Amino acid sequence: MKVRAKKHLGQHFLKEVSIAEDIANLVADGADEIIEIGPGMGVMTRFLYEKWGDKLTVVEIDSESVAYLKQADWAQGLRIVEGDFLRLDVKSIWGDKKVCIIGNYPYNISTQIVFVVVESGLNVVQFCGMFQKEVAERLVAGHGNKDYGITSVLLQANFSGRYCFTVGELAFDPPPRVKSGVIDCKFIGAEKEYEYKFLKMVVKAAFSQRRKTLWNALKTLMASKPEIELTEEQKKKRAEELSVEEFEDLAKIISNTTH
């Protein structure tokens, strides 16, 4: 039985077994459960299941892929959640368990998955897997880099990420039109002195007009939040030149003066 890749689900099945093994091997000790998103025909799942056994749960929206996994000899006993990861009540399923999230993420929802990792309240200790190359580069880009943006800051406020390797188009069936990139992010977050919503507010305002200086980009926000104070040096910078820590400092100012 072979599963037909469905365009509307953004499916591109990884067929290079050695690459699947390399990605699966990124999972480190420390998680209570491993969550694989979009296992498809299980080329990576096989390695994860062999190593982690009943610690592994796969989340799959495609009923044909679910049927395939249920009949596969090697996948007997595998815990499968059939549904859309973006619509799951992830907190009610995994609670406060330490989880590692991994996957060959569908390009069309990969950024939304990042927001679930950051905003859902899940206790994510590791977040790794494969994205469209430019998305992978953006997520781990440092300040001063043209790829640095909203998701870079919001993810890196809690995770230390690295770009692992690039995967070519021919490693997939059907091949996508772009290259893919694999990243590995480990949780580093300590107790925050600000509310996340204020960090998101500042970051979105700053990057909404990234060609402008921070002073101009944040004018509207500062009109409603007079407590925001920029140094003379910051006023001249563009959003991409501000470090994650500097964005967090601005969020802290707003958070502390709002209460």
C-alpha positions in Angstrom: 0.0 0.0 0.0 1.3 3.4 -0.9 -0.2 6.7 0.3 -1.0 9.3 -2.3 0.5 12.7 -1.5 -2.2 15.3 -1.3 -1.5 18.8 -2.5 -4.0 20.5 -0.2 -2.3 19.0 2.8 1.1 20.2 1.6 2.4 16.6 1.6 5.9 15.8 0.3 6.9 12.4 1.6 10.6 12.1 2.6 12.0 9.0 0.9 15.7 9.2 1.8 16.0 6.8 4.7 19.4 8.1 5.8 18.0 11.7 6.1 15.0 10.5 8.1 17.4 8.7 10.5 19.6 11.8 10.9 16.5 13.9 11.8 15.1 11.3 14.2 18.5 11.1 15.9 18.2 14.8 16.9 15.8 13.8 19.6 17.6 14.0 22.9 16.9 12.5 26.4 14.8 14.8 28.6 11.3 14.6 27.2 8.4 12.5 28.7 6.8 12.2 25.3 7.8 12.6 21.7 5.2 14.1 19.3 5.8 13.6 15.6 3.6 15.8 13.4 2.6 14.5 10.0 4.3 11.1 9.9 2.9 10.2 6.4 4.2 6.7 5.6 6.4 6.7 8.6 9.9 6.8 7.1 11.1 8.8 10.1 8.5 7.4 12.5 10.2 4.0 12.2 13.4 5.2 13.7 11.6 7.2 16.4 9.4 4.2 17.4 12.4 1.8 17.5 14.2 4.0 19.9 11.5 5.6 22.0 8.7 3.0 21.9 5.6 4.1 23.9 7.0 7.5 24.5 6.1 8.3 20.9 2.7 9.8 19.7 2.1 10.7 16.0 -0.4 13.2 14.9 -1.7 12.8 11.4 -4.6 14.5 9.6 -4.6 12.3 6.6 -6.9 9.3 7.0 -5.0 7.4 4.3 -1.7 7.8 6.1 -3.4 6.7 9.4 -4.7 3.6 7.7 -1.3 2.8 6.3 0.4 3.2 9.7 -2.3 1.0 11.4 -1.6 -1.9 9.1 2.2 -1.6 9.0 3.9 -4.5 10.8 6.6 -2.4 12.4 4.0 0.2 13.7 1.9 -2.2 15.8 1.0 -0.5 19.1 2.0 2.9 17.8 -0.1 5.6 19.5 -1.8 7.6 16.7 -3.9 10.8 17.2 -5.9 11.4 14.0 -6.6 15.1 13.5 -5.3 18.5 12.8 -2.5 19.4 15.2 -3.4 23.1 14.9 -6.9 22.3 16.2 -6.0 19.9 19.0 -6.4 20.9 22.6 -2.8 20.1 23.2 -2.8 21.0 26.8 -5.6 18.6 27.6 -3.7 15.8 25.8 -0.2 16.4 27.1 -0.8 18.6 30.2 2.5 19.6 31.8 4.5 16.7 30.5 7.9 17.6 29.0 7.5 17.1 25.2 9.7 17.0 22.2 8.0 18.1 19.0 9.5 16.8 15.7 8.3 16.4 12.1 8.7 16.9 8.4 6.4 19.9 8.7 4.0 20.7 5.9 5.2 24.0 4.4 1.7 25.5 4.4 1.3 25.3 8.2 4.9 25.3 9.5 4.8 28.8 10.8 1.5 28.1 12.6 3.1 25.1 14.3 5.8 27.4 15.6 3.1 29.6 17.2 1.6 26.6 18.8 5.0 25.7 20.3 5.4 29.2 21.6 1.9 30.1 22.7 0.0 26.9 23.6 1.4 26.5 27.1 2.8 23.1 26.2 6.0 22.2 28.1 8.2 21.9 25.0 11.8 21.0 25.9 12.9 20.4 22.3 11.5 21.5 18.9 13.2 20.1 15.8 12.5 18.9 12.3 12.3 20.0 8.7 10.9 23.2 7.2 11.1 25.0 3.9 14.8 26.2 3.9 14.0 29.9 4.1 11.6 29.3 7.1 14.3 27.2 8.9 16.9 29.9 8.3 14.5 32.6 9.6 13.7 30.7 12.8 17.3 30.5 13.9 18.6 33.7 12.4 20.5 36.1 14.7 19.8 39.9 14.8 21.5 41.9 12.1 20.6 39.1 9.6 18.2 39.9 6.8 16.3 36.6 7.7 15.7 37.8 11.3 12.1 38.5 11.9 9.0 38.1 14.1 9.2 34.3 14.4 13.0 34.5 15.1 12.4 36.7 18.1 9.4 34.9 19.5 11.0 31.5 19.2 14.4 32.5 20.4 13.0 34.2 23.5 12.7 30.7 24.9 14.7 28.4 22.6 18.3 28.2 21.5 18.3 27.0 17.9 20.8 25.8 15.3 20.5 25.1 11.6 21.6 21.5 11.1 21.6 20.7 7.4 19.9 21.3 4.0 17.8 18.7 2.2 17.5 18.8 -1.6 14.3 18.6 -3.5 14.9 15.0 -4.8 14.8 13.5 -1.3 11.0 13.8 -1.5 8.1 12.3 -3.4 6.8 14.4 -5.0 9.8 16.7 -5.0 8.9 20.3 -3.8 10.1 23.3 -5.8 12.3 24.5 -2.9 15.0 23.1 -0.7 14.3 22.2 2.9 16.3 22.9 6.1 16.5 21.0 9.4 16.8 22.8 12.7 17.1 21.8 16.3 15.9 24.0 19.1 16.3 23.4 22.8 14.3 25.2 25.6 16.3 27.8 27.5 13.6 29.9 28.9 13.7 31.0 32.5 11.0 32.8 34.4 10.0 35.9 32.4 9.6 39.3 33.8 7.1 40.2 31.2 3.9 38.9 29.7 4.3 37.2 26.3 1.5 39.3 24.7 3.6 42.4 25.2 6.7 40.9 23.6 4.5 39.9 20.6 3.0 43.4 20.5 6.4 45.1 20.3 7.9 42.6 17.9 5.0 42.8 15.4 4.9 46.6 15.5 8.7 46.8 15.0 8.8 44.4 12.0 5.6 45.6 10.4 7.7 48.4 8.8 11.1 46.9 8.9 12.6 49.4 6.4 11.9 52.2 8.9 13.9 53.0 12.0 12.6 51.6 15.2 11.6 55.1 16.3 9.3 55.5 13.3 8.1 51.9 13.3 7.0 52.1 16.9 5.5 55.6 16.8 1.9 54.4 16.8 2.5 51.9 19.6 4.4 54.4 21.7 1.5 56.9 21.4 -0.6 54.4 23.3 2.2 53.1 25.5 4.2 56.2 26.6 6.1 54.1 29.0 8.2 52.8 26.1 11.5 54.6 26.1 14.1 54.0 23.4 17.8 54.9 23.8 19.2 57.3 21.2 21.1 54.4 19.7 17.9 52.2 19.5 15.9 55.0 17.8 18.3 54.9 14.8 18.2 51.1 14.5 15.9 49.0 12.4 14.0 46.1 13.9 16.4 43.5 12.5 19.2 45.1 14.4 17.7 44.7 17.9 18.6 41.6 19.8 16.1 39.3 21.4 17.2 40.6 24.8 16.5 44.2 23.7 13.0 43.3 22.6 12.5 41.5 25.9 13.6 44.6 27.8 10.9 46.7 25.9 8.3 44.0 26.7 9.4 44.1 30.4 8.9 47.9 30.5 5.4 47.7 29.1 4.5 44.7 31.3 5.7 46.3 34.5 4.0 49.6 33.9 0.7 48.1 32.8 -0.1 46.5 36.1 
